[in-house]
Amino acid sequence: MKALGELVAEGWLIGLERVGYRVVENLPIEHSTIADSKNIQAVAIEYKFVRQGTALPEKSASEYAYNFSGGLPDISQFPFHEYKRAMSDVLTRPDLSQYTYGDSAGSPELVHQLKEYLRQTRSILNRDVVVTNGSQEALYIIAQLFLQAGDQVAVEALGYPPAIAAFKSAGADLVGIRLDKNGMCPLTLEAQIRFGNIKLIYLTPLHQYPTTVTLPIKHRQAIYQLATKYKIPIVEDDYDHEFHYRCQPLAPLAADDPAQLVIYLSSFSKIMFPGARIGVMAVNKRLATAIAEYRLMISHKSNVLMQASLAKWMSSGGFERHLRRTTRQNLQKRDHAVELLRELNCFEFVVPDGGMALWLKLKRKSGNITSAKALAEKALLHNICIQHQQQFIVNPMDSSDEHIRIGFAGMSIEKFATGIHKLIALLKR
Ligand SMILES: Cc1ncc(COP(=O)(O)O)c(C=O)c1O
């Protein structure tokens, strides 16, 4: 029956109900002769790519025994069961108008929820919201819209590699602006703007990636004034603002932006899970339209089921409950991590006001390994993933190699402690 089924599918037979099978009148012989690869003498083509992406990681994030990568959330704590109700609701009563092309800026329900969320949590008002496939798509589109070969982008001297890759993909050169203990140094930025060709500034002001420091108000104002003076848009990546523990987080630059030069982006990868691929941009109307138009060439829109279920989850209050729960858990995790690392006394560090990671400087006499890169490489051999300073360096001449970045939010307090003890054992061995 299987063989007969296959012959029917290939067009050799037709099935006649309660009669049997007959050979078709016009056999599909012509087609099969053409498709017969034995008659084609060809050498496999060698593609000549003119552009290249980022090298794929050897392992996926979940394959490590201990993955301390800085920004991973604890996905096992996500309330999938509760989210299932939102998803089921959406599938039971689908809004068919959403299930086709169109609305490339985002579904109206989700856009409405996100506007309200950004208003309440980040004081962002009067902006258009665009839903993207994670903030990475937003970064890529911004790079494509604003940059061309020879342009420069000012970024923090230690920065977020996927953003840097997106800017480079548009042909731009990256200029790493010196970081002081507060984040990007406005004086160095000014010098680079005056003597260079800076077309965009990329900032992570709330929790600088990777060093975790919060850019103080004075620095923010100085950078904003420079950007206004020289008419340079600022990309503000507010990627984990939900997790700020010491006090209310400082409002983003986008909350007070009379010159409309701040391109605000954030992500649901930390508060939900990275695979959700939900990013959000808050921008002025003209830019929102340009982004939506550009998306038509890439992805049209974000997954409608994800958008609709997230909107439902937010309107039902489930998202807010999850937010409160996760913030409390992450604060506990940070405090345990800080206590443990102080006890072990192998690193110097400043306790961050928020975020999901610690920036640790190797103490000189803490072990045999003094290079952060060497420690990370050794850890990898033992199935432990940590990030090291060299991975974030923008300026090629910078050889600093004394810090590691350790995420504390991605696993339980117990697992974190076991993993850190293993790491320290490697450091001392
Ligand atoms: C600085 C920064 N921006 C953005 C993101 C989120 O990216 P996405 O929304 O593409 O998952 C991350 C996640 O690690 C990040 O560290």
The ligand as an SDF file (V2000), in Angstrom:
LIG
                    3D

 16 16  0  0  0  0  0  0  0  0999 V2000
   22.8730   44.5170   25.2530 C   0  0  0  0  0  0  0  0  0  0  0  0
   21.7670   43.6060   24.8050 C   0  0  0  0  0  0  0  0  0  0  0  0
   20.8460   44.0670   23.9710 N   0  0  0  0  0  0  0  0  0  0  0  0
   19.8230   43.2860   23.5670 C   0  0  0  0  0  0  0  0  0  0  0  0
   19.7080   41.9820   23.9930 C   0  0  0  0  0  0  0  0  0  0  0  0
   18.5250   41.1530   23.5670 C   0  0  0  0  0  0  0  0  0  0  0  0
   18.5980   40.7330   22.2900 O   0  0  0  0  0  0  0  0  0  0  0  0
   17.3680   40.0180   21.5810 P   0  0  0  0  0  0  0  0  0  0  0  0
   16.1330   40.8050   21.8890 O   0  0  0  0  0  0  0  0  0  0  0  0
   17.7150   40.0610   20.1470 O   0  0  0  0  0  0  0  0  0  0  0  0
   17.2790   38.6320   22.1150 O   0  0  0  0  0  0  0  0  0  0  0  0
   20.6590   41.4460   24.8180 C   0  0  0  0  0  0  0  0  0  0  0  0
   20.5940   40.0230   25.2020 C   0  0  0  0  0  0  0  0  0  0  0  0
   21.5340   39.4130   25.6140 O   0  0  0  0  0  0  0  0  0  0  0  0
   21.7070   42.2890   25.2620 C   0  0  0  0  0  0  0  0  0  0  0  0
   22.6220   41.8220   26.1140 O   0  0  0  0  0  0  0  0  0  0  0  0
  1  2  1  0
  2  3  1  0
  2 15  2  0
  3  4  2  0
  4  5  1  0
  5  6  1  0
  5 12  2  0
  6  7  1  0
  7  8  1  0
  8  9  2  0
  8 10  1  0
  8 11  1  0
 12 13  1  0
 12 15  1  0
 13 14  2  0
 15 16  1  0
M  END
$$$$
